[in-house]
Amino acid sequence: MHAEPEPLTSRRGFFWVGAERVQHPAGTTVRGPMYVEWEEPVEVTKPYPMVLIHGGGGQGTDYLGTPDGRPGWTSMLVREGYTVYTVDRPGHGRAAYHPDVLGPMGPPFTFEFAHWLFMPPPEGPASHPLSHLHTQWPGTGPDDDIAEQLLAGTGPMIADFAAAHALEQSRFVELLDRIGPTIVVAHSAGGPAGWLIADARPDLVKALVAIEVMGPPFLDAAERGLSLAYGLTAAPLTYEPPLTDASDLERVTHELDDGRPPMVLQAEPPRRLANLAKVPIAVVTAPASPFIHFDEHIVRFLEQAGCDVDLVRLADHGVHGNGHGMMMEKNNRDALQVILDWVERRLPA
């Protein structure tokens, strides 16, 4: 006889934050709410919950499960004793998007882009220099049903990044004010939300895990034809001395001789990131991702601004073969353990 499985959770539910009423010719509607799904174990053993923020075009399902049907990080964290809040950022997933209310949509998420970013190396010039190391994606490429499962859950982002970042900061501030101190985990284009939450509520963000993220520094990088706008110039952070405008931040471009994009740092003496400096930060990258080409850039920029930041590369911790979507890959539990180990070191019980 098989033993009854141990119960995974005692409670779960969902709610929305940011139910902002606005007027439309059709009547009164809601602008830019954020969907929040929560889950907690039978016995909560960790002192702080985790908030999981998905990347651009994705939704909270990126953490709830994998495209090939395996458990995702949400359930794994619940088994570790955490209360987990998994969100759909405004305009994504179950957080409805109407362009009359949120503004124009950006381009759709394509199989070609997903192949470059998430999947085994494409043939030809679209490959990036480390793509041959990518062995952990659960599918074979853009023509299988796993790729279809990934793309079916994606959608466009708000075309105006400035408006999107400001909206996300507002919604996450409301969430943290409601749930209290937490650990924030942000991925990819969800990275700006992570920086902006920690900037607005450094007393409530006990740690920030920035996985394969966009920004800071303030830089536009072109990698194999893809424009990665990973600056926050439209939604500036809190600096000392204060900035009157993001364009006032003096920067110096350092050309690198190893093929990576230029490193953009502040001119000396640098301004301090007054609020982010209060939050322990992990910048997490995978060995087969194009984002590893500028992970050091982000860390150096944060260090220069007085932040307490660690560069956490999976390969340095014995976890190999991962690309940009580590939470969806075959060894997603191993990748998560690297992050949990960092959290335990930085926030001992």
Sequence and secondary structure as in RCSB ss.txt:
>XXXX:A:sequence
MHAEPEPLTSRRGFFWVGAERVQHPAGTTVRGPMYVEWEEPVEVTKPYPMVLIHGGGGQGTDYLGTPDGRPGWTS
MLVREGYTVYTVDRPGHGRAAYHPDVLGPMGPPFTFEFAHWLFMPPPEGPASHPLSHLHTQWPGTGPDDDIAEQL
LAGTGPMIADFAAAHALEQSRFVELLDRIGPTIVVAHSAGGPAGWLIADARPDLVKALVAIEVMGPPFLDAAERG
LSLAYGLTAAPLTYEPPLTDASDLERVTHELDDGRPPMVLQAEPPRRLANLAKVPIAVVTAPASPFIHFDEHIVR
FLEQAGCDVDLVRLADHGVHGNGHGMMMEKNNRDALQVILDWVERRLPA
>XXXX:A:secstr
         SEEEEEEE  EEEEETTEEEEES EEEEEEE SS  SSS EEEE  TT  THHHHB TTS B HHH
HHHHTT  EEEEE TTSTTS   HHHH  B     HHHHHHHHSS  SSTT  TTGGG    SSSSTTSHHHHHH
HHT    BS HHHHHHHHHHHHHHHHHHH SEEEEEEGGGHHHHHHHHHH TTTEEEEEEES   SS  EEEETT
EEEE   TTS   EES  SSGGGS EEEE  SSSS  EEEE SS  EETTGGGS EEEEE TTSGGGGSHHHHHH
HHHHTT  EEEEEGGGGT  S  TTGGGSTTHHHHHHHHHHHHHHHS  
